[in-house]
Amino acid sequence: MSDTRPARKLSLALLAACCLLPAFQTLVAVHLQWLTFISYPALKALMIAVPLIVWLGSRRPRADVFARIGLKRTTLLSGLVAGSLMGGLILGGYYTFLGPLVDPQLLAGKLEGMGLAKYYWVMAVVVSIPNASFEEYYWRGFLQGEMGDRIRSRAGLVIVLGGLFGLHHIFALLFLPDWRIVALGAGITMIAGATWTWMRLRGASLLDVFLSHLIADFAVMWCGWDLLQRAG
């Protein structure tokens, strides 16, 4: 006999904590660098575990959980198109006006301090693929469904999740002294988060959103590589 009890919802306090957890992780592990090699994977592991615990305790049938996450077959065409457009805008913005505003020594110093400058493209690949996978799993696979239970307006959901997605990226950019660049970078990630939320609302597979995200991340990594070359 199937379970007809209503699906459980996260409490508002727990949902708020889940929304702010990525910002806390970026603040502690990336900006403040508090025991980064411990805090970063530990908090990532927590953010992987929380959705699994919620889904297991939600009383939803497995098929409903998969549909909620957005796991379905796709040609990946929408992800390729969206990613190409976003990647082109990122590179165009960088080479047109953003690149000259950034002091390349700041990024070089940050990467040198973390021991990553000599292994930039290894780091770029290792970071980009798991990062895009994780962020889509957590934001569009998990939080979008949980937030959608409380925010019925599609426009409202796009705005809220886009804003929260950009919030945690602010802490990754705080090493830059120019607040205008920090604000611009955060604004771009908010727009990206809003776009991927909108894609999921329009029925795109989580895999399409992941591909779009991955292409955008590699465009950002290319900009970082160009800055390193300028730094010498």
NORGIRA-V818394 format. One record per residue. N is the residue number from 0. RES is the residue in one letter. SS is DSSP state (hx for helix, st for strand, lp for the rest). PSI is psi as a letter, one per 20 degrees, with the letter a starting at -180 (* if undefined). D_LAST is the distance of its C-alpha to the last C-alpha in whole Angstrom. Layout:
# NORGIRA-V818394
N_RES_SS_PSI_D_LAST + N_RES_SS_PSI_D_LAST
This chain:
# NORGIRA-V818394
0_M_lp_p_67 + 1_S_lp_q_64 + 2_D_lp_o_63 + 3_T_lp_j_64 + 4_R_lp_q_62 + 5_P_lp_q_60 + 6_A_lp_q_56 + 7_R_lp_q_55 + 8_K_lp_q_52 + 9_L_lp_q_50 + 10_S_lp_q_51 + 11_L_hx_h_49 + 12_A_hx_g_48 + 13_L_hx_h_46 + 14_L_hx_g_45 + 15_A_hx_g_43 + 16_A_hx_g_42 + 17_C_hx_h_40 + 18_C_hx_h_39 + 19_L_hx_i_37 + 20_L_hx_g_36 + 21_P_hx_h_33 + 22_A_hx_g_32 + 23_F_hx_g_33 + 24_Q_hx_g_31 + 25_T_hx_h_28 + 26_L_hx_g_28 + 27_V_hx_g_29 + 28_A_hx_h_27 + 29_V_hx_g_24 + 30_H_hx_g_24 + 31_L_lp_h_26 + 32_Q_lp_l_25 + 33_W_lp_o_28 + 34_L_lp_l_29 + 35_T_hx_g_26 + 36_F_hx_i_27 + 37_I_hx_g_31 + 38_S_hx_h_31 + 39_Y_hx_g_29 + 40_P_hx_h_31 + 41_A_hx_g_34 + 42_L_hx_h_34 + 43_K_hx_g_33 + 44_A_hx_h_36 + 45_L_hx_g_38 + 46_M_hx_i_37 + 47_I_hx_h_38 + 48_A_hx_h_41 + 49_V_hx_g_42 + 50_P_hx_h_43 + 51_L_hx_g_45 + 52_I_hx_g_47 + 53_V_hx_g_48 + 54_W_hx_g_48 + 55_L_hx_h_51 + 56_G_lp_j_53 + 57_S_lp_i_53 + 58_R_lp_j_56 + 59_R_lp_q_55 + 60_P_lp_q_55 + 61_R_hx_g_53 + 62_A_hx_h_53 + 63_D_hx_h_52 + 64_V_hx_g_49 + 65_F_hx_g_48 + 66_A_hx_h_48 + 67_R_hx_h_47 + 68_I_hx_h_44 + 69_G_lp_k_44 + 70_L_lp_o_44 + 71_K_lp_r_45 + 72_R_lp_q_45 + 73_T_lp_q_43 + 74_T_lp_i_42 + 75_L_lp_j_38 + 76_L_hx_g_38 + 77_S_hx_h_38 + 78_G_hx_g_35 + 79_L_hx_g_33 + 80_V_hx_g_34 + 81_A_hx_g_33 + 82_G_hx_g_30 + 83_S_hx_g_29 + 84_L_hx_g_30 + 85_M_hx_g_28 + 86_G_hx_g_25 + 87_G_hx_h_25 + 88_L_hx_h_26 + 89_I_hx_g_23 + 90_L_hx_h_21 + 91_G_hx_g_23 + 92_G_hx_h_22 + 93_Y_hx_g_19 + 94_Y_hx_h_18 + 95_T_hx_g_21 + 96_F_hx_h_21 + 97_L_hx_g_19 + 98_G_hx_g_15 + 99_P_hx_i_15 + 100_L_hx_h_17 + 101_V_lp_p_14 + 102_D_lp_o_12 + 103_P_hx_h_9 + 104_Q_hx_h_9 + 105_L_hx_g_12 + 106_L_hx_g_12 + 107_A_hx_g_9 + 108_G_hx_h_11 + 109_K_hx_g_14 + 110_L_hx_h_13 + 111_E_hx_g_13 + 112_G_hx_h_16 + 113_M_lp_i_18 + 114_G_lp_k_16 + 115_L_lp_i_15 + 116_A_hx_h_11 + 117_K_hx_i_12 + 118_Y_hx_l_15 + 119_Y_hx_g_14 + 120_W_hx_h_16 + 121_V_hx_g_19 + 122_M_hx_g_18 + 123_A_hx_g_18 + 124_V_hx_g_22 + 125_V_hx_h_23 + 126_V_hx_g_23 + 127_S_hx_g_24 + 128_I_hx_g_27 + 129_P_hx_h_28 + 130_N_hx_g_27 + 131_A_hx_g_29 + 132_S_hx_g_32 + 133_F_hx_g_32 + 134_E_hx_h_32 + 135_E_hx_h_34 + 136_Y_hx_g_37 + 137_Y_hx_g_37 + 138_W_hx_g_37 + 139_R_hx_h_38 + 140_G_hx_h_40 + 141_F_hx_f_42 + 142_L_hx_h_41 + 143_Q_hx_g_42 + 144_G_hx_g_45 + 145_E_hx_g_46 + 146_M_hx_h_45 + 147_G_hx_h_47 + 148_D_lp_h_50 + 149_R_lp_h_50 + 150_I_lp_o_49 + 151_R_lp_h_51 + 152_S_lp_p_49 + 153_R_hx_g_47 + 154_A_hx_g_45 + 155_G_hx_g_45 + 156_L_hx_g_43 + 157_V_hx_g_41 + 158_I_hx_g_40 + 159_V_hx_g_40 + 160_L_hx_h_38 + 161_G_hx_g_35 + 162_G_hx_g_35 + 163_L_hx_h_35 + 164_F_hx_h_33 + 165_G_hx_h_30 + 166_L_hx_g_31 + 167_H_hx_i_30 + 168_H_hx_h_26 + 169_I_hx_g_26 + 170_F_hx_h_26 + 171_A_hx_i_23 + 172_L_hx_i_21 + 173_L_lp_i_23 + 174_F_lp_i_19 + 175_L_lp_p_19 + 176_P_lp_i_20 + 177_D_lp_o_21 + 178_W_hx_h_25 + 179_R_hx_h_25 + 180_I_hx_h_22 + 181_V_hx_g_23 + 182_A_hx_g_27 + 183_L_hx_g_25 + 184_G_hx_g_24 + 185_A_hx_h_27 + 186_G_hx_h_29 + 187_I_hx_g_27 + 188_T_hx_h_28 + 189_M_hx_g_31 + 190_I_hx_g_32 + 191_A_hx_g_31 + 192_G_hx_g_33 + 193_A_hx_g_36 + 194_T_hx_g_35 + 195_W_hx_h_36 + 196_T_hx_g_38 + 197_W_hx_g_40 + 198_M_hx_g_40 + 199_R_hx_h_41 + 200_L_hx_h_44 + 201_R_lp_j_45 + 202_G_lp_j_45 + 203_A_lp_q_42 + 204_S_lp_q_41 + 205_L_hx_h_39 + 206_L_hx_h_37 + 207_D_hx_g_37 + 208_V_hx_h_35 + 209_F_hx_g_33 + 210_L_hx_g_32 + 211_S_hx_g_31 + 212_H_hx_g_29 + 213_L_hx_g_27 + 214_I_hx_g_26 + 215_A_hx_g_25 + 216_D_hx_g_23 + 217_F_hx_h_21 + 218_A_hx_g_20 + 219_V_hx_g_19 + 220_M_hx_h_17 + 221_W_hx_g_16 + 222_C_hx_g_15 + 223_G_hx_g_13 + 224_W_hx_g_11 + 225_D_hx_h_10 + 226_L_hx_g_9 + 227_L_hx_h_6 + 228_Q_hx_h_5 + 229_R_hx_h_5 + 230_A_hx_h_4 + 231_G_lp_*_0
